């Protein structure tokens, strides 16, 4: 004969906080308007409909790099971004992950001076004001010399 059924309450107590943290991490990056896909050095475009409100660039990276943890806490990549509104150039910005202060990682490991990470990093550069309507960002990216393996270095356009 089977004994009494025991209720397991800890599973909900563990799952709820983890789900909440995942939701909060996704929400801190804001709505995704589009992605300029890059799996290595090169140029890609992202076209979206601007509302006229500010948008922000996030480097969506996956790779490995070398360097002291204090200096190279983010995957090293540099971008040149041409900003177009309704097909006409309205500005250009240079961005890199150097100086970034915010990231959300799926996984990240560091052993001595070797690092691996699958992270989205908020780029510390301001885009020019983009009027409401069709907008395109032409993104040219290059990994830094500290990068040892590049699987992804796309750029996401978000509202936060």
C-alpha positions as CSV (number, residue, x, y, z in Angstrom):
1,X,0.0,0.0,0.0
2,X,1.2,3.5,-0.8
3,X,1.7,6.0,1.9
4,X,0.1,9.4,2.0
5,X,0.7,11.9,-0.8
6,X,3.1,14.6,0.3
7,X,2.8,18.1,-1.2
8,X,6.0,19.5,-2.6
9,X,5.9,23.3,-2.1
10,X,9.5,24.0,-2.6
11,X,9.3,23.6,-6.4
12,X,7.0,26.6,-6.8
13,X,9.1,28.5,-4.3
14,X,12.2,27.9,-6.5
15,X,10.7,28.2,-9.9
16,X,8.8,31.5,-9.3
17,X,11.9,33.5,-8.3
18,X,13.9,32.1,-11.3
19,X,11.1,32.9,-13.7
20,X,10.7,36.4,-12.2
21,X,14.4,37.1,-12.6
22,X,14.4,36.0,-16.2
23,X,11.4,38.2,-16.9
24,X,13.1,41.2,-15.2
25,X,16.4,40.6,-17.1
26,X,14.5,40.6,-20.4
27,X,12.5,43.7,-19.5
28,X,15.5,45.8,-18.6
29,X,16.7,45.7,-22.2
30,X,13.4,47.0,-23.6
31,X,11.5,46.2,-26.7
32,X,13.5,44.8,-29.7
33,X,12.9,46.7,-32.9
34,X,15.3,44.7,-35.0
35,X,18.7,43.1,-35.4
36,X,21.7,43.7,-37.7
37,X,23.0,40.1,-37.8
38,X,26.7,39.6,-37.8
39,X,28.5,36.3,-37.1
40,X,31.9,37.8,-37.5
41,X,33.6,40.9,-39.0
42,X,31.5,42.6,-41.7
43,X,28.5,44.8,-42.5
44,X,24.8,44.2,-41.9
45,X,21.7,46.4,-41.9
46,X,18.6,46.6,-39.7
47,X,15.5,48.4,-40.9
48,X,12.7,49.3,-38.4
49,X,9.9,51.9,-38.0
50,X,11.0,54.7,-35.7
51,X,8.5,56.2,-33.4
52,X,10.6,59.3,-33.0
53,X,11.6,58.2,-29.5
54,X,15.2,57.4,-28.6
55,X,16.5,53.9,-29.5
56,X,19.6,52.2,-28.1
57,X,22.1,49.8,-29.4
58,X,23.0,46.5,-27.7
59,X,25.8,44.2,-29.0
60,X,24.5,40.6,-29.0
61,X,27.7,38.7,-28.6
62,X,28.9,35.1,-28.3
63,X,32.6,34.3,-28.2
64,X,35.8,34.0,-26.3
65,X,38.5,36.6,-25.5
66,X,41.7,37.1,-23.4
67,X,42.6,39.7,-20.9
68,X,42.5,40.7,-17.3
69,X,39.0,40.5,-15.9
70,X,39.0,44.1,-14.7
71,X,39.9,45.5,-18.1
72,X,38.1,43.1,-20.4
73,X,34.8,42.3,-18.7
74,X,32.9,42.5,-22.0
75,X,33.5,40.8,-25.3
76,X,35.7,43.2,-27.3
77,X,34.0,44.5,-30.5
78,X,33.9,47.8,-32.3
79,X,31.1,49.1,-34.6
80,X,30.7,51.9,-37.1
81,X,27.0,52.7,-37.6
82,X,25.5,54.8,-40.4
83,X,22.0,56.1,-39.5
84,X,19.5,56.6,-42.3
85,X,16.0,58.0,-42.0
86,X,13.6,57.5,-45.0
87,X,16.7,56.4,-47.0
88,X,18.7,59.6,-46.3
89,X,21.8,59.7,-44.1
90,X,21.3,61.6,-40.8
91,X,24.3,60.6,-38.8
92,X,27.2,58.3,-38.0
93,X,28.4,56.9,-34.7
94,X,31.4,54.8,-33.6
95,X,30.7,52.4,-30.7
96,X,32.5,49.7,-28.9
97,X,31.9,47.5,-25.9
98,X,34.8,49.2,-24.1
99,X,33.3,51.5,-21.5
100,X,30.0,49.6,-21.4
101,X,28.5,49.2,-18.0
102,X,25.4,47.0,-18.6
103,X,25.1,43.5,-19.9
104,X,22.7,40.5,-19.7
105,X,24.3,37.1,-20.2
106,X,22.9,33.7,-20.9
107,X,26.3,32.2,-19.8
108,X,29.6,33.7,-18.9
109,X,32.8,32.1,-17.5
110,X,36.2,33.5,-16.7
111,X,39.3,31.4,-15.8
112,X,42.4,33.4,-15.1
113,X,42.7,35.7,-18.2
114,X,40.4,33.6,-20.5
115,X,36.8,34.5,-20.9
116,X,33.7,33.0,-22.7
117,X,30.3,34.7,-22.9
118,X,27.0,34.7,-24.6
119,X,25.9,38.3,-23.6
120,X,23.9,41.3,-24.8
121,X,25.9,44.4,-24.0
122,X,24.4,47.9,-24.0
123,X,26.7,50.1,-26.1
124,X,27.8,53.3,-24.6
125,X,27.0,55.6,-27.6
126,X,24.1,57.8,-28.4
127,X,22.4,57.6,-31.7
128,X,21.2,60.9,-33.4
129,X,17.5,61.6,-33.0
130,X,15.7,59.5,-35.6
131,X,12.4,61.0,-36.9
132,X,9.3,58.9,-36.9
133,X,9.1,56.6,-40.0
134,X,11.3,54.1,-41.8
135,X,14.8,54.0,-40.4
136,X,17.9,51.9,-41.3
137,X,21.1,51.3,-39.4
138,X,24.1,50.1,-41.5
139,X,26.4,48.4,-39.0
140,X,30.0,47.5,-39.7
141,X,31.6,45.4,-36.9
142,X,35.1,44.2,-36.1
143,X,36.2,42.2,-33.1
144,X,38.9,43.6,-30.9
145,X,42.4,42.0,-31.0
146,X,41.7,40.3,-27.6
147,X,38.9,38.2,-29.3
148,X,40.0,34.6,-29.8
149,X,36.7,33.1,-31.1
150,X,33.7,34.9,-32.5
151,X,30.3,33.2,-33.0
152,X,28.1,36.2,-32.9
153,X,28.5,40.0,-32.7
154,X,25.1,41.3,-34.0
155,X,23.6,44.6,-33.0
156,X,20.1,44.9,-31.6
157,X,18.0,48.0,-31.7
158,X,15.9,48.5,-28.5
159,X,13.8,51.2,-26.8
160,X,15.8,51.0,-23.5
